[in-house]
Amino acid sequence: MLTITALSVFADGKLQIAGQEGDERFFPLLQAIYAQLGFEVTFETLPSARAMQLVDQGGYDAEVGRIPDIAVSYPNLTYSQEPLLTVRLVAMVRKDANIQLNNPDDLQQYRIGYVIGMSVAEDFVKSAPNNTIAVTTHEQLAQMLERKRIDIALMGTAFPNSPVYSVGVERLSIATFSVYHILHNKHAQLIPQFDQVLQRMKQNGQYDQLLLPLN
């Protein structure tokens, strides 16, 4: 029944999904969910902020997932109700750095770097002091940390393969967020079906099998 309903809305049965660097671990899960809805999906990895902009403009049908707090900046997007994943925002420091952090307020005395479009980091820096530096890729963030141009790199645990983990070590868990799948408003009617399949996969064990593990 889910497949019939979905295909009656979209004759070609195809969706294009944009994602940011590190989202590849979600691809098998999303592919399986949409297969149950009768869709063939393709993925394209884009710069983080660019991915959201293009989905909001209708250039892509969906985005892998973000926190809902940034929804106000993208009025043409609809979020799933069932979370894809719960992630933590962490403060990473160089492995040889003598920096001790006990709470988020301790970050104020340091130079902080983050990737533009990483919603969990952007949500945090809204209330941070002016000592923040934004970069466009994980590689740039890792280089900034390694070369001591920043003291702390903000990183989401949804990106375990980020090069930041090669040069840094987690020193503080700042906050916990739920990440939700995103569809352009023209596909909003798919959200209840998407949520239903995702919930069922969590219950029957498919979710754990399909979500690529943290390495």
Buried (B, 14 or more C-beta within 10 A) or exposed (E): EBBEBBBEEBEEBEBBBBBBBBBBBBBEBBBBBBEBBBBEBEBEBBBBBBBBBBBBEEBBBBBBBBBBEBBEEBEEBBBBEBBBBEBBBBBBBBEEBEBEBEEBEBBEEBBBBBBBBBBBBBBBBEEBEEBBBBBBBBBBBBBBBBEEEBBBBBBBBBBBBBBBBEBBBBBBEBEEBEBBBBBBEEBEEBBBBBBBBBEEBBEEEBBEEBBBEEE
